[in-house]
Amino acid sequence: MTQQDRWLTAASFREADRVPIELQISGAARKHPACARLVEFIDNQADNFVGMPGGAHWGFFGLTTKYSEEVIEDVPGKYLRKRKVHLTPVGEFHAITRHFYPHVNSPDFQWERRFVHTLADLERLAEAPREVCTFNPDAYFEARAHDDGRAVRALGVVHALGNLVRQGNMQEAYMWLAGEKSVMHRFLQRINEQVRDTILAMGAAGMASWFSVCAHEMLIPPWIGHRMFDEFVFPYDKMVNDAIHQIGGKLRAHCHGNCMEFLEQMVDMGIDAIEPLEPAPFGDVDLAEAKRRMHGRMMLSGNIPSQNFPSCTPDDVRQWVREAIQDAAAGGGFALRTTGGHAGVNIDLDEDVLANVIRNVEAYTEAGLEYGAY
């Protein structure tokens, strides 16, 4: 059974030869000598869900954009500041970010100003002319033709509201949900219609696939509750997800945090799989109960708290893996996955801490193989 077959078997709520084990680390970590065993596992045994070329160019909130950035201040040894610009058909949107030495190229940085900074910025996005986004069927079918079965390939979907609260002034964006409902609904209706129409066009070109979306962790507590979720998330997500299902595709969502009491709404609005299902204190997911509620309806992946890997022991990890398999593996519909990005393997960690993380990731893979056979 290929890694792809194993994952897809689980996603269809059947038992494969073993529970799928997902694991990915950064490109920099792959080059680190201490990660050699992890790289070997990832390349030869891991059952991953990865990107697919040819997908839609979602631009800046669905608008074509010319992106640029410049360093506007550099204090050697301390920080540098960048001005980042999206030039779109409805004008410029700019942000300012602060990056700290010695890791100025890290994806972690501090926002000083976000791209959608004022209500006027949101109104420009809400009123912007929109059309189907461009995509590349040739690249998609080329990748399909050379698919070696080592991973499930997915196309990405933009999430308008999730992007807004990340790319926009966060405090104002949540306030707009309460105080500027008409503008917010106009924005969400227009952009989600554009996303829906783009997906339908992709389907007409034969590009039925799994799709992936990242956003919902910012659309649940402590950010918003059920009432706002039902008003501003559910109907617009369902519009897009119905289009994905109409063309024969399926959707996997990435959602950290307190999602346990939103799983019913998520499956009802068309999410077919979800990860990483964080247990307390990082989230609120009771995996056994989630399995009881979602079995046969939504695939579950995750629940191994790799945020603990810097300080826990391999025995701790083995116990977590064993319990997760006991709680959720029966009947398929589950894959092991760590809850932190890249399983916590960060080569900028102190040497001793990194060594402990790597030991624990190795324990995760070994325990998955040992306990995961059906």
Order of alpha helices (4+ residues) and beta strands (2+ residues): alpha-alpha-alpha-beta-beta-beta-beta-beta-alpha-alpha-beta-alpha-alpha-alpha-beta-alpha-alpha-beta-alpha-beta-alpha-beta-alpha-beta-alpha
